[in-house]
Amino acid sequence: MNIKFILILPILFLLISCASNLPNQQLSEAERNYESARLIDGIQNSAAQRMGAAKEALDKANKLQEDNKPKHLVDHFALISIKNTEIAKARHQLKQTEKETEQAKEKRQQLLLENRTNELRDARMEAMQLASQLDALKAEQTERGIIMTLENIIFAFNSAMLQPGGEMTVSRIAKYLNDYPNRSVLIEGFTDNIGSEEYNLKLSKQRAESVQQALIRHGVSPRRINTVGLGEAYPVAPNTTEAGRQQNRRVEIVVANEDGKPILSR
């Protein structure tokens, strides 16, 4: 009986030793998680504290496993390592998202700055072009808008028909107006002081409409053009001479200073 016990005893020790060295699933999972996290670029900087805690708990679990300590202790520290590794991954992802968001914000600000720079450049070019055009058309920029007095479009006495040569001036004005298609246009007609006030108001309106039709023929949209007849009001020269009266038989075109901005009345 004693001999049998002596023979069985080494087998029992062997079985106990093998059982104590069985792989611990929790510990294996902790090792895999930590190793996968460790390979993430930058995580040691973005989540150094949690990665350190995960490594410390993992080392503790491995030591307990090597020393054949109770499984629940090994599982406890393995789980601590797993949790710290998961938190480290989450924090790293959060910081990466914050970094990408900041980079996107900086890129957006850069694009806004570039757009603003381009807008200012375009505005300067438009201003230079406008100044050149205004100079060529002998126009004046005022609070009411850009006023063009049509010196080459002189009306004969008691007539609303354009004098010869007026079409060339109308063509230039139409080209300018078509360059700024969103600006409203007001055409004001005038007469000298010969005739009744009622008649001169009617004639001045006809003169404004005559220029309107000429502009429409050159491609300016009729929807943006308004006309008004002001008769003998607002003379630019004395009506005491034929030369002065001829200057007063005129049309002025007022163009809004900005897109969509109304033209102020006199």
C-alpha positions as CSV (number, residue, x, y, z in Angstrom):
1,M,0.0,0.0,0.0
2,N,2.8,2.4,0.9
3,I,4.6,1.4,-2.3
4,K,1.6,2.3,-4.4
5,F,1.2,5.7,-2.7
6,I,4.9,6.4,-3.2
7,L,4.5,5.6,-7.0
8,I,1.3,7.8,-7.3
9,L,2.7,10.8,-5.5
10,P,5.1,12.0,-8.3
11,I,2.2,11.7,-10.8
12,L,0.1,13.9,-8.6
13,F,2.8,16.5,-8.4
14,L,3.2,16.4,-12.2
15,L,-0.5,16.9,-12.7
16,I,-0.6,19.8,-10.2
17,S,2.4,21.4,-12.0
18,C,0.8,21.0,-15.4
19,A,-2.5,22.5,-14.2
20,S,-0.7,25.5,-12.7
21,N,1.0,26.2,-16.0
22,L,-2.1,26.1,-18.1
23,P,-2.5,29.3,-20.2
24,N,-4.7,32.0,-18.7
25,Q,-7.2,33.3,-21.3
26,Q,-7.6,36.6,-19.6
27,L,-3.9,37.1,-19.4
28,S,-3.5,36.1,-23.1
29,E,-6.1,38.7,-24.1
30,A,-4.4,41.4,-22.0
31,E,-1.1,40.6,-23.7
32,R,-2.6,40.8,-27.2
33,N,-4.4,44.0,-26.4
34,Y,-1.4,45.7,-25.0
35,E,0.8,44.6,-27.9
36,S,-1.7,45.8,-30.5
37,A,-2.0,49.2,-28.7
38,R,1.8,49.5,-28.4
39,L,2.1,49.3,-32.2
40,I,-0.2,52.3,-32.7
41,D,1.9,55.3,-33.8
42,G,2.1,58.0,-31.2
43,I,0.0,56.3,-28.5
44,Q,3.0,56.3,-26.1
45,N,2.9,60.1,-26.2
46,S,-0.9,60.7,-26.3
47,A,-1.8,58.2,-23.6
48,A,1.5,57.5,-21.8
49,Q,-0.1,57.3,-18.3
50,R,-2.7,54.7,-19.3
51,M,-0.2,52.7,-21.3
52,G,2.2,52.7,-18.4
53,A,-0.6,51.5,-16.1
54,A,-1.6,48.7,-18.5
55,K,2.1,47.5,-18.7
56,E,2.4,47.6,-15.0
57,A,-0.7,45.5,-14.5
58,L,0.3,43.1,-17.2
59,D,3.7,42.5,-15.7
60,K,2.0,41.9,-12.3
61,A,-0.3,39.4,-13.8
62,N,2.5,37.6,-15.5
63,K,4.5,37.4,-12.3
64,L,1.5,36.0,-10.4
65,Q,1.1,33.4,-13.2
66,E,4.7,32.4,-13.0
67,D,4.5,32.1,-9.2
68,N,1.4,29.9,-9.6
69,K,-0.7,32.3,-7.6
70,P,-4.5,31.9,-7.6
71,K,-6.2,32.4,-10.9
72,H,-8.5,35.1,-9.7
73,L,-5.5,37.3,-8.8
74,V,-4.0,36.8,-12.3
75,D,-7.4,37.5,-13.9
76,H,-7.8,40.6,-11.8
77,F,-4.5,42.3,-12.9
78,A,-5.0,41.1,-16.5
79,L,-8.4,42.8,-16.5
80,I,-6.9,46.0,-15.1
81,S,-4.3,45.9,-18.0
82,I,-7.1,45.3,-20.6
83,K,-9.1,48.3,-19.3
84,N,-6.2,50.6,-19.2
85,T,-5.2,49.6,-22.7
86,E,-8.8,50.3,-24.0
87,I,-8.8,53.7,-22.3
88,A,-5.3,54.4,-23.8
89,K,-6.7,53.6,-27.3
90,A,-9.8,55.7,-26.8
91,R,-7.7,58.7,-25.5
92,H,-5.3,58.4,-28.4
93,Q,-8.2,58.3,-30.9
94,L,-9.8,61.4,-29.2
95,K,-6.5,63.3,-29.4
96,Q,-6.1,62.3,-33.1
97,T,-9.7,63.5,-33.8
98,E,-9.0,66.8,-32.0
99,K,-5.7,67.2,-34.0
100,E,-7.5,66.5,-37.3
101,T,-10.2,68.9,-36.4
102,E,-7.7,71.6,-35.6
103,Q,-5.9,70.9,-38.8
104,A,-9.2,71.1,-40.7
105,K,-10.0,74.4,-38.9
106,E,-6.6,75.8,-39.8
107,K,-7.0,74.7,-43.4
108,R,-10.5,76.3,-43.5
109,Q,-9.1,79.5,-42.1
110,Q,-6.3,79.5,-44.7
111,L,-8.9,78.9,-47.5
112,L,-11.0,81.8,-46.1
113,L,-8.0,84.0,-46.0
114,E,-7.1,83.0,-49.6
115,N,-10.7,83.6,-50.7
116,R,-10.7,87.0,-49.0
117,T,-7.4,87.9,-50.6
118,N,-8.8,86.9,-54.0
119,E,-11.9,88.9,-53.4
120,L,-9.9,92.0,-52.5
121,R,-7.7,91.5,-55.6
122,D,-10.8,91.1,-57.7
123,A,-12.4,94.2,-56.1
124,R,-9.2,96.2,-56.8
125,M,-9.2,95.0,-60.4
126,E,-12.9,95.8,-60.8
127,A,-12.3,99.3,-59.3
128,M,-9.5,99.9,-61.7
129,Q,-11.6,98.7,-64.6
130,L,-14.5,100.8,-63.4
131,A,-12.4,103.9,-63.1
132,S,-11.1,103.4,-66.6
133,Q,-14.6,102.9,-68.0
134,L,-15.9,105.9,-66.1
135,D,-13.1,108.1,-67.5
136,A,-13.8,106.9,-71.0
137,L,-17.6,107.6,-70.6
138,K,-17.0,110.9,-68.8
139,A,-19.0,109.6,-65.9
140,E,-19.1,110.8,-62.3
141,Q,-19.5,108.7,-59.2
142,T,-21.9,110.2,-56.6
143,E,-24.0,109.1,-53.6
144,R,-26.9,108.5,-56.0
145,G,-24.9,106.3,-58.2
146,I,-22.7,106.6,-61.3
147,I,-24.0,109.4,-63.5
148,M,-23.3,109.5,-67.2
149,T,-24.3,112.6,-69.1
150,L,-24.6,111.7,-72.7
151,E,-22.8,114.6,-74.4
152,N,-22.8,112.9,-77.8
153,I,-26.4,112.2,-77.7
154,I,-27.9,115.6,-78.3
155,F,-31.6,115.9,-79.2
156,A,-32.8,118.3,-81.8
157,F,-35.3,120.9,-80.8
158,N,-38.8,119.5,-80.1
159,S,-37.5,115.9,-80.8
160,A,-37.0,112.7,-79.0
161,M,-34.9,111.0,-81.7
162,L,-31.2,110.5,-81.2
163,Q,-28.9,112.6,-83.3
164,P,-26.5,110.8,-85.7
165,G,-23.5,109.3,-83.9
166,G,-25.4,108.5,-80.8
167,E,-25.5,104.8,-81.4
168,M,-21.7,104.5,-80.9
169,T,-22.0,106.1,-77.5
170,V,-25.0,103.9,-76.7
171,S,-23.0,100.9,-77.7
172,R,-20.1,101.8,-75.3
173,I,-22.6,102.4,-72.5
174,A,-24.4,99.1,-73.1
175,K,-21.0,97.3,-72.9
176,Y,-20.3,98.9,-69.6
177,L,-23.8,98.1,-68.3
178,N,-23.6,94.5,-69.4
179,D,-20.3,94.1,-67.4
180,Y,-22.4,94.8,-64.3
181,P,-25.7,93.0,-65.0
182,N,-27.0,93.1,-61.4
183,R,-27.0,96.9,-61.1
184,S,-30.2,98.8,-61.6
185,V,-30.3,101.7,-64.2
186,L,-32.3,104.9,-64.2
187,I,-32.5,107.0,-67.4
188,E,-33.5,110.7,-66.8
189,G,-34.6,112.8,-69.7
190,F,-34.4,116.7,-69.8
191,T,-35.5,119.5,-72.1
192,D,-34.8,123.2,-72.4
193,N,-37.3,125.8,-71.1
194,I,-39.1,126.4,-74.3
195,G,-42.7,125.1,-74.3
196,S,-45.2,124.4,-71.5
197,E,-44.1,122.4,-68.4
198,E,-46.6,119.6,-69.2
199,Y,-45.2,119.3,-72.8
200,N,-41.6,119.3,-71.6
201,L,-42.2,116.6,-69.1
202,K,-43.8,114.4,-71.8
203,L,-40.9,115.2,-74.2
204,S,-38.2,114.5,-71.6
205,K,-39.9,111.1,-70.8
206,Q,-39.8,110.3,-74.5
207,R,-36.1,111.1,-74.7
208,A,-35.4,108.8,-71.8
209,E,-37.4,106.0,-73.4
210,S,-35.5,106.6,-76.7
211,V,-32.2,105.9,-75.0
212,Q,-33.8,103.0,-73.2
213,Q,-34.8,101.3,-76.4
214,A,-31.3,101.9,-77.9
215,L,-29.7,100.2,-74.9
216,I,-32.1,97.3,-75.2
217,R,-31.1,96.9,-78.8
218,H,-27.5,96.5,-77.6
219,G,-28.4,93.7,-75.2
220,V,-29.2,95.5,-71.9
221,S,-32.1,93.8,-70.1
222,P,-35.2,96.0,-70.0
223,R,-36.1,94.6,-66.5
224,R,-33.3,96.6,-64.9
225,I,-34.0,99.9,-66.6
226,N,-36.4,102.6,-65.3
227,T,-37.0,105.9,-67.1
228,V,-38.2,109.3,-65.9
229,G,-38.9,112.6,-67.5
230,L,-37.9,115.7,-65.6
231,G,-38.7,118.3,-68.2
232,E,-36.8,121.6,-67.9
233,A,-35.7,121.0,-64.3
234,Y,-32.0,120.7,-63.3
235,P,-30.5,122.7,-66.3
236,V,-26.8,122.3,-66.8
237,A,-26.4,125.5,-68.8
238,P,-28.4,128.8,-69.1
239,N,-31.4,128.6,-71.3
240,T,-30.7,132.1,-72.6
241,T,-28.7,131.0,-75.5
242,E,-29.1,128.3,-78.2
243,A,-25.9,126.6,-77.1
244,G,-27.1,126.5,-73.5
245,R,-30.5,125.2,-74.5
246,Q,-28.9,122.5,-76.6
247,Q,-26.9,121.2,-73.6
248,N,-30.1,121.1,-71.5
249,R,-31.7,118.8,-74.2
250,R,-30.0,115.8,-72.8
251,V,-30.3,112.4,-71.1
252,E,-28.4,111.2,-67.9
253,I,-28.0,107.6,-67.1
254,V,-27.6,106.7,-63.4
255,V,-26.2,103.3,-62.5
256,A,-26.4,101.9,-59.0
257,N,-23.1,101.9,-57.1
258,E,-23.5,98.3,-55.9
259,D,-25.4,95.2,-57.0
260,G,-29.0,95.3,-55.8
261,K,-28.6,98.8,-54.3
262,P,-31.5,101.2,-55.2
263,I,-30.8,104.5,-56.9
264,L,-31.5,107.5,-54.8
265,S,-34.0,110.1,-56.1
266,R,-33.0,113.7,-56.7
